[in-house]
Amino acid sequence: MIQKNLVLYRENKKPIVWDAFFKNTEKQKPLVIFCHGYKGFKDWGSWDLVAEAFREADMFFVKFNFSHNGGTVEQPIDFPDLEAFAENNYTKELDDLDSILNHLLSEENTFSNQIDKNNITVIGHSRGGGISIIKASEDNRITKLITLASVSNFGKRTSTTGDLEQWKKAGVKYIMNGRTKQQMPHNYQFYLDYKANEERFNIESATKKLNIPFLIIHAKEDPSVKFEEAENLHSWNTKSDLFSIKNSNHVFGASHPYENKKLPEALQQVVSKSIDFIK
């Protein structure tokens, strides 16, 4: 069964759009929650094909859009709501992940009988990897963690820092989206939220706190988030499993739009390794 564009409405907060991929059987399945990265969305590239692979492996796979990623309920793909994008921050993304987890484990979730509530894996790509690490360090409901091309330090990302004086003065700064050609706004509140929660957002200390199985997957030649960031994570949690992918990039050979019916070879390796790890 594939349920696309389900909506989790929340009081005084923006709604979250999510998808569920699973086999509709009597059996309770491991829950896998996927978090997209910066300038990402749940329907990017080949994420649907990834979701189908997890469904075939008899898991309950959920992917969702962060509430302020720039998508809307009516248009969950790309970035029609740049005002929301400008107001995004790490606190909101952690809160979104908490909301989706609470909903999936509640009786209000129509599919709750399909989920093994004691077998919960969070997978995060890129910035979503950092969010996943922090959440897993704070929430003992999460039993396994997988990061894909994850960042290891929010303080060093250009979205967090860069041109601070000018950013403060203008109240907003813009990052060009190479694919959509949009000027993506970041309000100065993003930096203020980071500084106010700097201790919580320390990925190193969150990684050191983890005492669950942790798989780190990263492409050796990743041009966006260098492989040494994966080595950092692994050094901070030596019980973790570091799996490197050769001859690939930040999105493991995928692209958007992705017309092929088969996963790129590197992403197939990512999926196979992840499924084996969960099983």
N, C-alpha and C positions, 0 to 999 in steps of 0.2 A: 504494500500500500504506500502511495505517495500523497501526502497532504501538503500542498503548496500555499504559501501566503496566508497562514493562520495568523490571527491578530490577538496579542495579549494586551488588553486595555488595562490601564493602571490609573488610580486616583491621583490627580494633580501631577501626572507625569506623562511624557509622550509614550504612545503605544509602541510595542515591539512586534515586528513582523517575523514570522518563523516558519520553517518547513520541518516535516517529520517524514522519514523514510524507514519503513519497517515491514516485516512479514506479519500479516494479521493472523496470528496463531494463538493457541492457549498459553504458550510458553512465555515466561518472563525473560526479557532480554537485557544484556548490558546496555546501559544508557551512555551514549557518546554525544557530547555537546561541542560544536565547532564554533570558534570565535574568529571572525575575519580580522584583517589588519587595517592599517591606516589607508584612507582612500579606497577601502574595500567594501564589499557587500556580499551577501549570501549567495547571489546568483552569478557572481563573477566567473568568467572562464569555464573551467571544468569542475567546479565544486559540486554540481549536480551528479556528474559521473562518479566523483569520489563518494558522495552520499549513497549512490546505488550500489557501489562495491561493499560498503558497510552493511547495507540492507541485505545483500546476498549472503554476507557472512553471519546473518541472523542477529544483527544488533539494531537497537532503536537509535537511529542517528538524527540528530537535530542540528540545524544551522539557522542562524538568525541574524538580522540586521541590528547593530547597536542603534539605540533610539535616536541618536543625534548624528548618524553617519551621513546624513544628507538625503537619504531616501524618504519616501512617504508610504503610507498604507496603499494609496492608489497607484503609486509609481515606485516600487521597491528597488528598481534597477537604476543605477547612476545617481545623480545628485540634483534633483529638482529643488530641494530645500536647503539652500546655502546658508540661510539664517540659522537653521538648526545646527548645521555643520560648524558654524562659527562659535556656537555655544557648547560644543562638545568638550569633554575633558576626561581624565582618567577616573575620577570619582564616579562620573555618570556611567562609564563603561563597566566598572566593577559592580555598580548598583544594577545595571541591566542584566549582567550575568547572574547576579543573585536572584533577580526577579524571575528569570527564565527557569532557573534551577528550582526555586520555590514552587512555581506553577507546575512544572513537570512532575514533581514529587507529591503534589497535592491531589485530593480527591476530585477537585474541579477539572483536572486534566482528563478528558474523555478517554484517553489511551493509558491511564495509569496502571491498568491491569496487565499491560504489555511490558512494563518496566521492572527490572530487578533493582530495587532501591538501594541495595547494598553493593552495586557494581556500577560505579559512575566514573567515566573518563572524560576529562576536558582536554580538547585539542585547540591550541591557539597558533595562528600564523602571524609572524612578524610582530607588529605591536600587540596583536591579540595574544601572542605568546607571553609577553610580559604581563598582561592582564591576567592570563590563566595561571601563571606562576604565583602571583600575589594572591589571587582568589584561593588557589589550592593550599597555600600556606595558612590561610585564615579559616578555611571551611572543612571540617573533618568529614563531611558527607562525600567529598571527592576522594575516590580510592586509587585513581591512576591519573597521570598527567603526561601529555605528549606536546612538545613544542616543535613547530616547523619554521625554520629560518627566523627564530625568535631574536628580538633585541635583548641585550643584557643590562642596559642602563638607560632609563628614561631621561635622565638629566643631560645626556649627551646628544639626544635627538634634536634635529633642527626645529621640529614642531614645538619643542619645549623651550628652547633657548634661541639665540641668534637675534641681533639687532634689538636688544632689550630696551635701550633708551628710546629709539624711534618707535618701537612697538607700544611702549607705555604712552608716549606722546600722542600717537595716532589712535590708540585704542584697538587697532586691528592691523594684521599683516596678511599678505596673500601669498599662496603657493600655487604655481601653475600646475594644472593637471595636464600632463603631456598628451593623454589620450582624448579627453573630452574638450580640451582647450579652455576649460573654465579656470577663472582665478578663484581659488578656494580660500575663503576668509577664516582667519583664526583670531578671535577676540582675545584681548589681553587677559581676560579672566582665566584662560587656559594656564598661563604662567602663574597667576596668583593661586589657583587651585593646586598646582604642582608644589609651589613653595609651602603652602599651608599644610600639605600632606607628605612632605618630602620623605619622612621616616617610613611611612606606610608604603610609599612608592619605590622603596629601595629594593630592586630586584635581587641584588646580591644577598641581603639579609633574608629575604623571603625564600630564596633558593636554599639557603643553609638550614632553614627551619623545616623543609620538606622531609617527611619520613614515609612517603608512599613511593611505589614504583614510578620512575620518571624517565621517559625516553626523549632524547634530544636529537632531532633530525635537521641537518643543515647541508646545503650544497657547498662543496669546497671552494668553488669559484663565484659564490654569490656576490654580485657587484653592489647590492643595496645594503645588506647587513652582513658584514664580513664574518668569515668562518671562525675567527678568533672569539667572536661573541658566544658561539656555541661552546668553544673551549673554556671560556670564562664560566659559563653555567656548569659545565661538567666538573671544573676544578672546585667550585663552591659546593658541589654535592657529588662526592666521588662514588656514591652508590648508583648514580644515574648511568644510563646507557647512552653513549654518544654514537650515532650512526651517520657517517658522512656519505654524501652522494657526489659522484664524480661527473664532470662535464655537464653541469647544469647551472641554473640561475635561481633567482629569488622565489620564483613561482614554479620551479621544478618542470620547466618546459611548457607550461600552459600559457594561454594568452586569452584576451577578451576582444571580440567574441571567439568562442572555441567551437568550430564546426565538426571536428572529428568525433566519431562515435567511440573511439578508444582513447584511453588515458595516454598522455605522453609517457615514454619509458621511465623517466626519472620519477614522475608522480606515481606511476604504478609501483615502483620500488617503495616509495613513501607509504602508500596504502597497504601494501602487503606486509611491510615491517610493522606498521601500526596495528593491523588486525592480529598478527601473531602475538604482539606485545599484550594486547588486551585479553586475548584468549589464554 
